[in-house]
Amino acid sequence: MKKLIALATVCGCILAAAYFSACNNNSTEPSKETAAKDSLAKAVANGDYLANHVAACIHCHSKRDFSKFSGPVVPGTEGGGGGLFDHSVLDAIPGTIYSANITPDNETGIGSWTDDEILRAITQGINKKGDTLFPIMPYANYNRMAKEDLLNIIAYLRTLKPISNKVTPRQLMIPISMAYPAPALQPSVDKNVRADRSDPVKWGEYLINIADCATCHTPFVKGQPDFAHLYGGGNVFNVANFHVASANITPDSSGIGNWDEDQFLNKFTLYRDEKNYNLNPGMKNTVMPLVDYSGMKDSDLKALYAYLKTVKPVNNYVVKYPGLKVNTVKMGEIKVKK
């Protein structure tokens, strides 16, 4: 009997100790589940930022409304694909290409793809079926991105509304092997790291690679980028009812050499206000997704400016709207209101 009483007493003490320990547990340490959710939320937020405002995946893989300035994305089409890129839009494109559906739709999008399969498409230009993607999708650039940033973009794409949209197959005028940039591709992105954010020039170089500014702002000669005039501008884009040439963004007087940091930022931040793009500019429109890029952080825009100030100056006055009878806009002469 005494043994039973003693055993009951011990058990009671243990239970009481456990109860009071639980009641007095003032630990602020988050549970593993909470920490995992917070980590995923941060990854998705960074992926959202990169996909919409830096790499701008969404503007290429959605429908754009060129009845408004800079062709903002049509709400409800985010990631659904079908964007047209062809020889008539830019002379350097050898055929007709449509952007892919990158929403998590299982039948027509990437819903059935694994993360590794999406990563391979983004960084190697090879899709789930093993087909080679045309490098208007700048996978050679993304091949140099930090793996964490790439995985964050994938995490964000998983959150998009699935859109059922079977995209029309491309039609090329050359074999894809002629366009595939194999020498520029690393076999793995595992060792890629972000640049040092504390160094504006290095961080700006990292961002400008992700944004692929060079493709649009470097002139093409016989279908190939003229790297001797990197960022020198002059590519003419023919869209709907307007024709626009890409700007010279080098630090030459014919480019942005006379721009200060505030002028450069204002070129983007102006379009954070809907009233500045929710209008039909007619023939004075642009293909540059300024509405998307306006969402970049000021610090990131300043880093882009810092880096561009270090590139080789290219003397090339670009007529922004070729074909207009009255056209006084030359990129090196733009005056931006403060």
C-alpha positions in Angstrom: 0.0 0.0 0.0 2.8 2.4 1.0 4.5 1.6 -2.4 1.3 2.5 -4.3 1.0 5.8 -2.3 4.6 6.6 -3.0 4.3 5.8 -6.7 1.2 8.0 -6.9 3.0 10.8 -5.2 5.9 10.6 -7.6 3.6 10.5 -10.7 1.7 13.5 -9.3 4.9 15.5 -8.9 6.0 14.7 -12.4 2.6 15.7 -13.9 2.6 18.9 -11.8 6.1 19.8 -12.8 5.2 19.2 -16.5 2.1 21.3 -16.1 3.8 24.3 -14.5 6.7 24.1 -16.8 4.3 24.3 -19.8 2.4 27.2 -18.2 5.6 29.1 -17.4 7.3 28.5 -20.7 7.9 32.1 -21.8 10.2 31.0 -24.7 10.0 33.4 -27.7 11.6 30.8 -30.0 9.3 30.1 -33.0 8.2 26.6 -33.6 9.8 24.7 -36.5 6.5 24.9 -38.4 6.3 28.7 -37.9 9.9 29.2 -38.9 9.4 27.1 -42.0 6.3 29.2 -43.0 8.2 32.4 -42.4 11.1 31.2 -44.5 8.7 30.2 -47.4 6.9 33.6 -47.2 10.2 35.4 -47.4 11.3 33.3 -50.4 8.0 33.9 -52.2 8.2 37.6 -51.5 11.7 37.8 -52.9 10.7 35.7 -55.9 7.7 38.0 -56.5 10.0 41.0 -56.5 12.5 39.5 -58.9 9.9 38.0 -61.3 7.8 41.2 -61.5 10.3 44.0 -61.1 13.9 42.9 -61.9 14.0 39.8 -64.2 10.5 40.8 -65.2 9.5 37.3 -66.1 5.8 38.2 -65.8 5.8 41.0 -68.4 7.1 38.6 -71.1 4.9 35.7 -70.1 1.6 37.7 -69.9 -0.5 39.8 -72.2 0.4 43.4 -72.3 -1.9 46.4 -73.0 -0.2 48.7 -75.4 -3.2 51.0 -75.4 -1.4 52.3 -72.3 2.1 53.7 -71.9 4.8 51.0 -71.7 2.3 48.1 -72.1 1.5 47.2 -68.5 0.4 43.6 -67.9 -3.3 42.9 -68.4 -4.6 41.9 -65.0 -5.6 38.2 -64.8 -3.1 37.1 -67.5 0.0 36.9 -65.2 2.3 34.1 -66.4 -0.3 32.7 -68.9 2.1 33.1 -71.8 1.3 33.7 -75.5 3.3 36.9 -75.8 4.5 37.3 -79.4 8.1 37.9 -80.3 8.9 37.7 -84.0 11.0 39.1 -86.9 8.5 41.9 -87.5 8.9 43.1 -83.9 12.7 43.0 -83.9 14.7 42.2 -87.0 17.2 40.1 -85.0 14.5 37.5 -84.1 14.7 34.6 -86.7 11.1 33.6 -86.7 8.0 33.6 -84.6 8.2 32.8 -80.9 5.5 32.8 -78.2 6.3 33.1 -74.5 5.5 30.0 -72.5 2.7 29.5 -69.9 4.6 29.5 -66.6 1.5 29.2 -64.3 1.0 26.1 -62.2 -1.6 24.7 -64.7 -1.0 21.0 -64.9 -2.0 20.6 -68.6 -0.7 23.7 -70.3 1.7 25.3 -67.8 4.4 24.1 -65.4 2.1 22.6 -62.7 3.4 19.1 -63.3 7.1 20.2 -63.4 9.5 19.6 -60.6 11.6 22.4 -59.2 14.7 20.9 -60.8 12.9 20.8 -64.2 11.9 24.4 -63.9 15.4 25.3 -62.8 16.9 23.6 -65.8 14.6 25.5 -68.1 15.5 28.9 -66.5 19.3 28.3 -66.4 20.0 25.8 -69.2 17.2 26.5 -71.7 15.9 22.9 -71.7 12.3 22.3 -70.9 10.6 19.3 -69.3 10.3 17.4 -72.6 14.0 18.0 -73.4 13.3 20.6 -76.0 15.7 23.6 -76.4 14.3 27.0 -75.7 15.1 30.0 -77.9 17.5 32.3 -76.1 15.2 35.3 -76.3 14.5 33.8 -72.9 17.8 35.0 -71.3 18.7 31.8 -69.6 22.4 32.5 -70.2 21.9 35.5 -67.8 19.9 33.5 -65.3 22.7 30.8 -65.4 24.7 33.3 -63.4 22.1 34.1 -60.8 22.4 33.0 -57.2 20.6 29.6 -56.8 18.7 31.0 -53.8 17.2 33.7 -56.0 16.3 31.2 -58.7 14.6 29.0 -56.2 12.7 32.0 -54.8 11.3 32.8 -58.3 10.2 29.1 -58.7 8.5 29.3 -55.3 6.7 32.5 -56.4 5.6 30.9 -59.7 4.0 28.1 -57.8 1.7 30.7 -56.2 0.3 32.1 -59.5 -3.3 31.5 -60.5 -3.3 28.5 -62.9 -4.3 29.6 -66.4 -5.3 27.1 -69.0 -3.6 28.4 -72.2 -2.0 26.1 -74.7 0.6 28.3 -76.4 1.2 28.1 -80.1 4.5 26.4 -81.1 7.3 28.5 -82.4 8.4 28.7 -86.0 12.1 29.4 -86.5 13.9 30.3 -89.7 17.2 28.7 -88.4 18.0 25.4 -86.5 17.8 26.0 -82.8 21.4 24.7 -82.5 22.6 27.8 -84.2 21.1 30.0 -81.5 21.8 27.8 -78.4 24.5 29.6 -76.3 26.2 26.5 -75.0 29.7 28.1 -74.4 28.1 30.7 -72.1 26.4 28.2 -69.8 27.8 26.7 -66.6 26.8 23.1 -66.0 25.5 24.0 -62.5 24.4 27.1 -60.6 25.0 25.5 -57.2 28.1 27.7 -56.5 26.5 31.0 -57.7 26.2 33.6 -55.0 24.6 37.1 -54.8 26.9 40.0 -55.3 27.8 42.2 -52.4 24.9 44.6 -51.7 27.2 47.0 -49.9 29.1 47.6 -53.2 26.6 49.5 -55.4 28.6 48.8 -58.6 28.9 45.1 -58.0 25.3 44.9 -56.9 24.2 46.9 -59.9 26.1 44.6 -62.2 24.3 41.6 -60.7 20.9 43.2 -61.1 21.5 44.4 -64.7 22.4 40.9 -65.7 19.2 39.6 -64.2 17.2 42.3 -65.9 19.0 41.5 -69.2 19.2 45.2 -70.1 22.0 44.4 -72.6 19.8 42.5 -75.1 17.5 45.4 -75.8 20.1 48.2 -75.3 22.9 46.7 -77.5 22.6 47.0 -81.3 22.4 43.9 -83.4 24.5 43.4 -86.5 23.3 40.6 -88.8 21.4 39.0 -86.0 24.2 39.1 -83.5 24.7 41.6 -80.6 27.5 44.1 -81.3 29.4 43.9 -78.1 31.8 46.6 -79.2 28.8 48.9 -78.6 27.4 47.3 -75.5 24.5 49.3 -74.1 24.8 51.7 -77.0 21.1 51.4 -77.9 19.5 51.8 -81.3 17.5 48.6 -81.7 14.2 49.4 -83.3 11.0 47.7 -82.0 7.9 47.6 -84.2 4.8 47.1 -82.1 1.2 47.7 -83.0 1.0 51.3 -84.2 4.4 52.6 -83.0 8.1 52.2 -83.6 10.6 52.9 -80.9 14.4 52.6 -80.6 16.2 51.4 -77.4 18.1 54.1 -75.6 21.9 54.5 -75.3 22.4 53.9 -71.6 26.2 54.3 -71.5 27.8 57.3 -69.7 28.5 59.1 -73.0 27.0 62.5 -73.6 24.8 60.9 -76.3 23.5 58.4 -73.6 23.0 59.1 -69.9 26.4 60.8 -69.4 24.7 64.1 -68.4 22.1 62.5 -66.2 22.4 62.6 -62.4 21.2 59.9 -60.1 17.8 61.7 -59.5 17.1 61.9 -63.2 17.8 58.3 -63.6 15.6 57.3 -60.8 12.8 59.6 -62.0 12.8 57.7 -65.3 11.4 54.7 -63.4 9.7 56.0 -60.3 7.4 58.4 -62.3 5.4 55.3 -63.2 4.6 54.3 -59.7 1.7 56.6 -60.1 -1.0 55.1 -62.3 -2.0 58.4 -63.8 1.4 58.6 -65.6 0.9 55.4 -67.6 -2.9 54.9 -67.7 -3.2 56.8 -70.9 -2.8 56.1 -74.6 0.4 57.8 -75.9 -0.3 56.9 -79.5 2.9 56.6 -81.5 5.1 57.8 -78.6 4.9 54.5 -76.7 7.7 52.1 -75.5 8.2 48.4 -75.2 10.4 48.9 -72.1 8.3 47.7 -69.2 8.7 50.9 -67.1 5.6 50.1 -65.1 7.2 46.8 -63.9 10.6 48.3 -63.3 9.1 51.2 -61.4 8.5 48.6 -58.6 12.3 48.3 -58.1 13.6 49.5 -54.8 15.2 52.9 -54.9 18.5 51.4 -53.6 18.4 48.9 -56.5 17.8 51.6 -59.1 20.7 53.6 -57.6 22.9 50.5 -58.0 22.0 50.2 -61.6 22.9 53.8 -62.2 26.2 53.3 -60.3 27.1 50.3 -62.5 26.1 52.0 -65.8 28.4 54.9 -65.0 31.3 52.4 -65.1 30.6 50.9 -68.6 32.4 51.9 -71.7 30.9 55.1 -73.2 29.4 54.6 -76.7 28.8 57.7 -78.8 25.5 57.1 -80.5 22.6 59.6 -80.5 19.5 57.5 -80.7 16.3 58.9 -82.4 13.7 57.5 -80.0 10.8 57.4 -82.4 12.1 56.7 -86.0 9.6 57.6 -88.7 7.9 60.4 -86.9 7.9 63.7 -88.9 8.4 65.7 -85.8 11.0 64.0 -83.6 13.2 66.1 -81.4 13.8 63.4 -78.8 17.4 62.2 -78.6 18.2 60.1 -75.6 21.3 62.2 -74.6 19.2 65.3 -74.7 16.3 64.3 -72.5 15.5 66.7 -69.7 13.8 65.2 -66.7 11.7 67.3 -64.4 12.6 67.0 -60.7 
